[in-house]
């Protein structure tokens, strides 16, 4: 979501960008700051609620943005699908990002996600029941993933994927399959 994108130019032409570099500073989550300041309850922290909060309080956006010193710089790329940090295209619902100081790049994992506030996720995936489970390859990393207790799932491209990914705020288990 944050390492690649499409830009539509005024001429109508689309260009594609990918991760080029970063500012070298530690990432500070705006959502975490809002939770710490008592503006959004932690169980309600989703992308759509974050966006809604700043739409209702536009005067606060600038001060919160200044609290994150990490900036991502993009470069123009010649591919239309995002690539993970290991240099291969990522696949919706089959690619995850983890802390590479904990988990080896390219590894196979089995994820079990417990539903929380993400009913749309379960409807989108046509899965009924208490959890969603799937195999995934560990093909990416991110600045917010700095612990063994965190993994991000790549949902895909487009508004629906962004909505589904942004509304998933859940706990689960990650089983890494390692060779003995």
N, C-alpha and C positions, 0 to 999 in steps of 0.2 A: 504494500500500500504506500509506503513512504520511500521506497528505493527506486521507483520507476514511475513512468507516467506518459500520457499522451498530451500534446499541446496542439490545440487548433488555432492556427494563425488567422489573422484578419482576412487573408486571401482565401481561406477555406482549406488550405493545405494542412495536413497533420504531420507533426514530427514526433518522434519517440525519444524519450530521455531515460537514462539509467543512472545509477549511483556513480558519482565521479570521485567525491572526497567528502570529508566532513571537517568541521571546525576544530576537532580534537578535544572539545569540552565534553563533560559528562551530560547525559540527557536528563532533563527534568520534565516529568509528566505534568501537563497542565491539568489533566483530570485528577491526578493525585493531589495537586495543590488545592483544587476546589474541594476535594473530600476533606483534606486537612483543615481547610478554612470553614468547614461546615456548610458549604454552599450546595453540595450534592451528596446524598447518602452513598456510602461505598457500594451497597448492593444495587444502586441505580446508576452506577457509573458505566455508561455506554457512549459510543460516539454520537448517536443521535441526541442523547440528553446533554452532552457537552456542547454540541452545536446549538441546541435549543437554549441552553443557559446563556451563551454569549449573544444569541439573537435577542434575548430579553434584556441583557445587560451589556450592550455594546461598549459602554464607557469603561468597562473593566477589562476588555480584551487586551488592550495595549499593555497594561501593567502586568498581566499574566504572561504575555508573550515575552516580555523582557526578562522574565525569571528563568527562561531556558536559554543557556548559552550555546547549545549544540545546534549547528546549522548543517544541512545537507546541501552539497553542491552537485548539480547534475551535468551530464554530458550527453550530447546527441548520440544516439545509437542507431544501427541499421536493422534492428529486429523489432517486431511488433508485440512480442510476448516478453514478460519480465524474466530475467535470469536471476538465480540465487547467487549467494556469495561463493559457491563452489564452481560457478561458471556454466551451469546447465539451466535450461528453461524449467520454471516451476510449474506444477500441475495443480489445478484447483482440487482441494480436499485430499490431496495426496502428497503435498509438500509442507514441511514444517520448518520453523526456525527455532534454534536453541542456542544456548551459550556454548561456543566451541571450545572453551577451556574445560568444559565438563563432558560434553558429548562429541564423539568423532563425526566429522563432516561426512555426509553421504550414507550414514547408517540407516538401518531399517528399524522402525519403531511401530508399536501398536498403541494407539491412543484411545482412551475411554473418557468421554466428556459427559459430565453430569449436567442436566438442564438446570438453569437458574432463572434468569430473566429473559431467556432467549427463545421464546415460543416460536418466533418466525423461523429460526434456524431449523427446528424440528419439522415444521410444516414444509419448508423448502426442500429438505432432504427426505421427505415422505417417511420418516422414521417414527413409529409410535413406541411408547414405552419409556422407561426411566432414564435411558442413556443412549448415546451415539458412540459407536466404536468403529475404527477403521485402521488400516495399515497406512503408513506414510514414510516417505524418505526425508531425512534431515538434510535439506539442500540450501538452507539459508541461515542467517543470523541477523541480529538487530541491536541497536544501541540500548534498548530497554530490556533486553534479555540478558541478565547478568547473574543468573542463578540456576541451579538444577531444578528449581521449583517453578520454572516458567517455560512455556513453549507457545509459539504463535502458529496458527494454521493459515495457510494461504487459501483464500476463498475464490479468487479469480478476478476478472476485469469487469467493470461496469457498475452501474448504480446499485443493482440488486446485490452483487457481491460485496460492495462497500457497506451497504446497509446490514447485510447478514454478519459480516465480520465485525463491524462496529458495534453491533448489538449483542455479541457473544461476550459475556462476562461470567465465566463459569469455572468451576473446579473440575479436576479429573485426574486420571492417572496416565503416565507415559511409561510404557514398557519398552526398553531398548533391547533389541535382539543382538547379542554379542557372541562371537565365536569363542568356544572354550580353548 
